[in-house]
Amino acid sequence: SLIRLPARDPLGDCVPSARPAAVIVLAAGEGTRMRSATPKVLHRLGGRTMLGHVLAAAEALDPEHLVVVVGHGRDEVAATLTGKARAVVQETQDGTGHAVEVALATLGELTGTVVVLPGDTPLITAATLQALVDRHEADGAATTLLSAVVDDATGYGRVVRDERGVRAVVEHKDADAATLEVREINTSVYAFEGAALRASLSELTTDNAQGELYLTDVVGLHREAGRPVGALVAPDADETLGCNDRAQLADLARKLRDRTNLAHLRAGVAILDPQTTWIDVDVVLEPDTTVERNTSLHGSTVVRRDAVVGPDTTLTDCEVGSGATVTRTQATGAVIGPRATVGPFSYLLPGTVLGEGAKVGAYVEVKASTIGAGSKVPHLSYVGDATIGERSNIGAGTIVVNYDGVAKHRTTVGDDVRVGSNNSLVAPVEVGDGAYTAAGSAITEDVPPGDLAVGRAQQRNIEGWVARKRPKKGKP
């Protein structure tokens, strides 16, 4: 009979119970079918690399050692590792068995459970890996496979069982007709007893079509030695999917999107069109947030309760305060305060901070600027390297002229200021509290509090000019 995991929240937290001695992640492959200069395991989905997703699941087990076997693109891959993970180089790619042997050689004497998994299975969860470790140790097995039951097993190694457990993993090309009917497949995720694994690796041979050392052969060696071999069926076969080309990467990204959106929906977030909503796995959405259609939330973005984001909005590494509204906007590294409104068609760059109830309207770009509580930049303006106080209004068409061709300079606008339409504030300049500037002005000098600044040429009307110069068009 198959041992299955119970149904659970797809993004449920993993609470470590049995702690593995080591987790070994295999990430040395070239990935030629990706057709990319980027190493396969560094291709991204859901805000992380494929390897990043695998390592996040592995780290949740709190293993004593976390080793990543690298080969092709070793420097690039190693540069992405953080925390406990460390790289071990497989100089020549002589098979999965050889990769594990290389990793174990750096760990010295090792007792306890060793988990081995590929670096290109980004949907694997910590909960499933923990269940594999727990089952492995409860059974006292030498090897426990993580298997999956699929509708179409073409191309996969079949898990063949008998009354004693797993008898063998038979590759598709080597399977007879009866074995080809088996729908339980090997996922290349394993839990091994450390000493038994080390002993069996020394017995592997390259007597196969590829001339490589296969980790799957350890299953047969343990079985022949009378050591118990078991398998645990993954609760969702999608968790175990690997990635060999960009088509498969896109499919995995869609599956991860659906899983992430489902978790947020169940946590009280209103996602109005999940099929057009893409949310990275590290994004935080509080309950009663509303996410409109065609919205992408990336990186470390946080959206607080009762905020509305979208439609047609992309936020990266942003914070959106409670009750704020962000519509048809692109923003990176911005902090949007409670009950602030942004959009439509706004562009917020890093360093933008909007105070409570502030407004950034249509066709406004803001960079490295603070806009105070209740202040408004309603439309058609650029605000760069500026500090705007509270309750001020920046008229339509205003440009903060922050760059003199050599350096950036700051502009300061105080509280309760009214900047007229079509103004240029030429930095460095300060407009004091309560001051006004006339429409069409170029403000090049500081404006004292409470003053009106007029920075434009005096109007001059030339009588009869049209009749003289454009007689046909000048008729009353």
C-alpha positions in Angstrom: 0.0 0.0 0.0 1.1 3.6 -0.7 1.9 5.9 2.2 0.5 9.3 1.5 0.8 12.6 3.3 -2.4 14.2 4.6 -4.0 17.1 2.8 -2.7 20.4 4.1 -2.4 24.1 3.4 -0.1 24.3 0.4 2.1 27.0 2.0 1.8 25.7 5.5 4.7 26.2 7.9 7.1 23.4 8.6 7.7 22.6 12.2 10.9 20.6 12.4 10.7 17.3 14.3 13.4 14.9 13.2 16.4 16.9 12.2 18.6 15.7 9.3 22.3 15.5 9.6 22.7 17.0 6.2 20.8 18.1 3.1 22.6 17.8 -0.2 21.3 19.8 -3.1 22.5 18.8 -6.6 23.0 21.9 -8.7 26.0 21.0 -11.0 24.2 20.4 -14.3 24.6 22.6 -17.3 21.0 22.8 -18.3 21.7 23.1 -22.1 18.0 22.9 -22.9 17.4 26.3 -21.2 19.3 27.8 -24.1 20.7 30.4 -21.7 24.0 31.8 -20.4 22.4 31.8 -16.9 22.9 28.5 -15.0 19.7 26.5 -15.0 19.1 26.6 -11.2 19.4 30.4 -11.2 16.4 31.0 -13.5 13.7 32.7 -11.5 10.1 32.3 -10.7 8.0 33.7 -7.8 10.7 36.1 -6.8 13.5 33.5 -6.2 15.8 31.4 -8.3 14.8 27.7 -8.6 17.7 26.9 -6.3 16.5 29.6 -3.9 13.1 27.9 -3.5 14.8 24.5 -2.9 17.2 26.0 -0.3 14.3 27.8 1.5 12.6 24.4 1.9 15.8 22.7 3.0 16.7 25.4 5.5 13.4 25.0 7.2 14.5 21.5 8.2 17.3 23.0 10.2 19.9 20.5 9.0 23.3 20.4 10.6 24.9 20.7 7.2 23.5 22.2 4.0 25.7 21.5 0.9 25.1 22.6 -2.7 27.0 20.6 -5.3 28.0 23.0 -8.1 29.7 22.5 -11.4 28.7 24.5 -14.5 28.5 28.2 -13.6 29.9 27.3 -10.2 30.9 30.9 -9.3 27.6 32.4 -10.2 25.7 29.7 -8.3 28.0 29.9 -5.3 27.6 33.7 -5.2 23.9 33.3 -4.5 24.2 31.1 -1.4 23.4 32.6 1.9 23.0 31.4 5.5 24.0 27.9 6.2 24.4 26.8 2.6 27.8 26.3 1.2 29.1 25.2 -2.2 31.1 22.0 -3.0 32.6 21.8 -6.5 32.0 18.7 -8.6 34.9 19.1 -11.1 33.5 16.6 -13.6 29.9 15.7 -13.9 30.1 12.0 -13.5 26.6 11.3 -12.3 24.3 11.9 -9.3 26.1 9.2 -7.3 29.4 10.9 -7.9 27.9 14.3 -6.9 26.7 13.0 -3.5 30.1 11.3 -3.0 31.8 14.6 -3.5 29.5 16.3 -1.0 29.9 13.6 1.6 33.7 13.8 1.3 33.6 17.3 2.8 31.5 16.3 5.8 33.7 13.8 7.5 32.2 11.2 9.7 28.4 11.6 9.5 25.6 9.8 11.3 21.9 10.4 10.9 19.7 11.1 8.0 21.0 12.6 4.7 18.4 14.2 2.4 19.4 14.5 -1.3 17.3 16.5 -3.8 17.7 18.3 -7.1 18.2 22.0 -7.3 15.6 22.4 -10.1 12.5 21.4 -8.1 11.3 24.8 -7.0 7.8 23.7 -5.9 9.1 21.3 -3.2 7.9 22.3 0.3 9.5 22.1 3.7 6.5 20.2 5.0 6.9 17.4 2.4 10.7 17.1 3.1 10.0 17.0 6.8 7.4 14.3 6.3 10.0 12.3 4.3 12.6 12.6 7.1 10.1 11.7 9.8 8.8 8.6 7.8 12.4 7.5 7.1 13.5 7.7 10.7 10.3 6.1 12.0 10.7 3.1 9.7 14.5 2.8 10.4 15.0 2.6 6.6 18.3 2.7 4.8 16.6 4.6 1.9 13.3 6.3 1.7 12.3 7.7 -1.7 9.9 10.6 -2.2 7.7 9.3 -5.0 4.7 10.7 -6.9 1.7 9.2 -8.7 1.2 10.8 -12.1 -1.2 10.3 -15.0 1.5 10.0 -17.6 4.8 8.4 -16.3 6.5 8.4 -19.7 10.2 9.0 -19.3 10.3 8.6 -15.5 11.8 5.9 -13.4 9.1 3.6 -12.0 8.9 2.7 -8.3 8.4 -1.1 -8.2 7.2 -2.4 -4.9 6.7 -5.8 -3.3 5.6 -7.1 0.1 8.9 -5.9 1.6 8.7 -2.3 0.4 10.4 -0.8 -2.6 12.1 -3.5 -4.7 13.7 -1.3 -7.3 13.6 1.9 -9.4 13.3 0.9 -13.0 14.2 3.5 -15.7 11.6 3.8 -18.5 13.9 2.5 -21.1 14.6 -0.6 -19.1 11.0 -1.3 -18.1 8.9 -4.3 -19.3 5.3 -3.9 -20.3 4.0 -4.6 -16.8 6.4 -2.1 -15.2 5.4 0.6 -17.8 1.8 0.4 -16.4 3.1 1.6 -13.0 2.2 5.3 -12.4 4.3 5.7 -9.2 7.5 7.5 -10.2 10.8 8.3 -8.6 11.2 12.1 -8.0 15.0 12.0 -7.3 14.3 13.2 -3.7 15.7 10.8 -1.1 16.3 10.3 2.6 19.3 8.0 3.4 20.8 6.7 6.5 24.3 8.3 6.4 26.5 5.4 7.1 24.6 3.1 4.7 24.7 5.7 2.0 28.5 6.2 2.3 29.1 2.4 2.1 26.8 2.0 -0.9 28.4 4.8 -2.9 31.7 3.0 -2.8 30.1 0.1 -4.5 28.6 2.0 -7.4 29.9 1.3 -10.9 29.8 3.0 -14.3 28.5 -0.1 -16.0 25.6 1.7 -17.8 24.8 3.5 -21.0 25.9 6.9 -19.7 29.1 5.6 -18.0 28.1 7.5 -14.8 27.6 6.7 -11.1 23.8 6.7 -10.5 22.3 7.5 -7.2 19.3 5.4 -8.0 21.6 2.3 -7.9 21.9 2.8 -4.2 18.3 1.6 -3.9 19.1 -1.8 -5.4 22.3 -2.2 -3.4 20.4 -1.6 -0.1 17.7 -4.0 -1.2 20.3 -6.7 -2.1 22.0 -6.2 1.3 18.6 -6.7 3.1 18.3 -3.2 4.3 14.8 -1.7 4.3 13.9 0.6 1.5 10.6 2.6 1.5 8.8 5.3 -0.4 6.5 8.1 0.6 4.1 9.5 -2.0 4.1 13.3 -2.3 0.7 14.9 -1.5 0.8 16.8 -4.7 2.8 15.5 -7.7 3.4 19.1 -8.8 5.8 19.6 -5.9 8.2 17.2 -7.4 8.3 18.6 -10.9 11.8 19.4 -12.3 12.7 21.9 -15.0 14.7 21.3 -18.1 13.6 24.1 -20.5 11.9 27.5 -20.5 8.5 25.9 -21.4 8.7 23.9 -18.2 9.8 26.9 -16.3 6.8 28.9 -17.4 4.5 26.0 -16.4 6.1 25.8 -13.0 5.8 29.6 -12.6 2.0 29.3 -13.3 1.7 26.5 -10.8 3.6 28.5 -8.1 1.4 31.5 -8.9 -1.8 29.5 -8.4 -0.5 28.0 -5.1 0.6 31.4 -3.8 -2.7 33.1 -4.7 -4.7 30.3 -3.2 -2.9 30.7 0.1 -3.5 34.4 0.2 -7.2 33.9 -0.7 -7.6 31.5 2.2 -5.9 34.0 4.5 -8.5 36.7 3.7 -7.0 38.6 0.8 -9.4 39.5 -2.1 -7.7 38.6 -5.4 -10.2 39.5 -8.0 -8.6 37.8 -10.9 -6.1 35.2 -9.8 -5.1 34.2 -13.4 -3.7 37.7 -14.0 -2.3 38.3 -10.6 1.4 37.4 -9.9 2.6 37.6 -6.3 6.2 36.6 -5.3 6.5 34.2 -2.4 8.1 36.8 -0.1 5.3 39.4 -0.5 3.2 40.1 2.6 -0.5 40.8 2.2 -2.6 41.5 5.3 -6.2 40.3 5.5 -8.8 42.5 3.8 -6.3 43.7 1.2 -7.8 43.9 -2.3 -5.7 43.0 -5.4 -7.3 44.0 -8.7 -6.6 42.3 -12.1 -3.4 42.5 -14.0 -1.3 43.2 -10.9 2.2 42.0 -10.1 3.7 42.2 -6.6 7.4 41.5 -6.3 10.2 41.2 -3.9 9.7 42.3 -0.3 6.5 44.2 -1.0 4.1 44.6 2.0 0.4 45.6 1.6 -1.4 46.5 4.7 -5.1 45.9 5.7 -7.9 47.6 3.6 -5.5 48.8 0.9 -6.5 48.4 -2.7 -3.8 47.7 -5.3 -4.5 47.6 -9.0 -5.7 47.2 -11.7 -2.7 47.2 -14.0 -0.1 47.8 -11.3 3.4 46.5 -10.6 5.0 47.0 -7.2 8.5 45.9 -6.3 10.0 46.2 -2.8 7.2 48.6 -1.8 5.2 49.2 1.4 1.5 50.2 1.0 -0.2 51.5 4.1 -3.6 50.6 5.5 -6.5 52.0 3.4 -4.2 53.3 0.6 -5.2 53.0 -3.1 -2.7 52.4 -5.8 -4.1 52.3 -9.3 -2.4 51.7 -12.7 1.0 52.4 -11.2 4.6 51.2 -11.4 6.6 51.6 -8.3 10.0 50.3 -6.9 11.3 50.9 -3.4 8.5 53.3 -2.4 6.7 53.7 0.9 3.0 54.7 0.4 1.4 55.9 3.6 -1.9 55.0 5.1 -4.9 56.3 3.1 -2.6 57.7 0.4 -3.8 57.6 -3.2 -1.5 56.9 -6.2 -2.4 56.9 -9.9 -3.5 56.3 -12.4 -0.4 56.2 -14.6 2.0 57.2 -11.8 5.7 56.2 -11.6 7.3 55.9 -8.1 11.1 55.3 -8.0 13.3 54.3 -5.0 13.3 56.6 -2.1 9.7 57.8 -2.6 7.9 58.2 0.7 4.3 59.3 0.8 2.8 60.5 4.1 -0.7 59.7 5.4 -3.4 60.8 3.0 -0.9 62.1 0.4 -1.8 62.0 -3.2 0.2 61.4 -6.3 -2.0 61.6 -9.4 -2.0 61.0 -13.1 1.2 61.1 -15.0 3.4 62.0 -12.0 6.9 60.7 -11.5 8.5 60.8 -8.0 12.0 59.9 -7.1 14.0 60.1 -3.8 11.4 62.4 -2.4 9.2 62.7 0.7 5.7 64.0 0.3 4.1 64.9 3.6 0.7 64.0 5.1 -2.2 65.5 3.2 0.0 67.0 0.4 -0.9 66.5 -3.2 0.9 66.3 -6.5 -2.3 65.7 -8.6 -1.0 65.5 -12.2 1.6 65.9 -14.9 4.5 66.6 -12.6 8.1 65.4 -11.8 9.3 65.5 -8.2 12.9 64.4 -7.7 15.2 64.8 -4.7 12.6 66.9 -2.8 11.0 67.2 0.6 7.4 68.5 0.6 5.8 69.2 3.9 2.2 68.6 5.0 -1.0 69.9 3.3 0.8 71.5 0.4 -0.4 71.4 -3.2 1.9 71.1 -6.2 0.2 72.5 -9.3 -0.2 70.7 -12.6 2.9 70.6 -14.8 5.4 71.4 -12.0 9.0 70.2 -12.5 11.5 69.9 -9.7 14.7 70.8 -11.6 17.1 68.7 -9.5 20.1 68.1 -11.8 22.5 70.7 -13.1 24.4 68.3 -15.4 27.0 67.5 -12.7 25.2 66.9 -9.4 21.7 66.3 -8.0 20.4 69.0 -5.6 17.5 69.0 -3.2 14.3 71.1 -3.1 12.4 71.8 0.1 8.7 72.8 0.1 7.2 73.6 3.5 3.8 73.0 5.0 0.6 74.6 3.5 2.4 75.8 0.4 0.6 76.4 -3.0 2.9 75.9 -6.0 1.2 77.2 -9.1 0.7 75.3 -12.3 3.6 75.0 -14.7 6.3 75.9 -12.3 9.9 75.0 -12.4 11.6 74.7 -8.9 15.3 75.0 -9.7 17.2 73.2 -7.0 18.7 73.9 -4.5 15.7 76.1 -3.5 13.4 76.3 -0.5 9.8 77.4 -0.4 8.7 78.4 3.1 5.6 77.5 5.0 2.4 79.0 3.7 4.1 80.5 0.6 2.6 80.7 -2.8 4.2 80.7 -6.3 2.5 82.1 -9.3 1.6 79.9 -12.3 4.2 79.7 -15.0 7.1 80.7 -12.6 10.6 79.5 -12.6 11.6 79.6 -8.9 15.4 80.1 -8.6 15.6 81.7 -5.2 14.3 80.8 -1.8 10.7 82.0 -1.0 10.2 83.2 2.5 7.2 81.9 4.5 3.9 83.5 3.6 5.3 85.3 0.5 4.1 85.1 -3.1 6.9 84.4 -5.6 6.4 85.4 -9.2 9.2 84.2 -11.4 8.1 85.0 -15.0 8.5 87.8 -17.5 6.0 90.6 -17.4 3.3 90.1 -20.1 3.3 92.6 -23.0 0.5 92.9 -25.5 1.3 94.3 -29.0 -1.8 96.0 -30.3 -3.0 95.1 -33.9 -0.1 92.6 -34.5 -2.4 89.9 -35.9 -4.2 92.2 -38.4 -0.8 93.5 -39.6 1.1 90.2 -39.8 -1.8 87.7 -40.5 -4.5 89.9 -42.2 -6.6 87.0 -43.3 -6.6 85.3 -39.9 -6.9 88.6 -38.0 -10.5 89.5 -39.2 -12.9 89.9 -36.3 
